[in-house]
Amino acid sequence: IGPWITTADEVDPHSLDLRCLVNGELRQSSNTRHLVFDLWQQIEHLSAAMTLEPGDLIFTGTPGGIGAAMDPRQFLKPGDVVRCEIDGLGAI
């Protein structure tokens, strides 16, 4: 998913600030320390049900701030620019 690969010794997966902006407007901001289940618990649970291979991606959900939960609701429109950032890892 990019923009580059980071090794496990370079980052603490349970202490990463993350943000999502739409057209430059901050919509979501949180930290991975707020995950309901930490990364190791998620890997343990998934490994009991399936074989995880190097390079597999695990999607953990999203922090608050999604358009459907906003008042008024705000959904993406054609031409919107979405930027997702994680400190120490980069942005896409």
Beta strands, then each sheet from edge to edge (+ up, - down):
strand 1: 17-22
strand 2: 25-31
strand 3: 82-86
strand 4: 90-91
sheet 1: 2+ 1- 3+ 4-
end
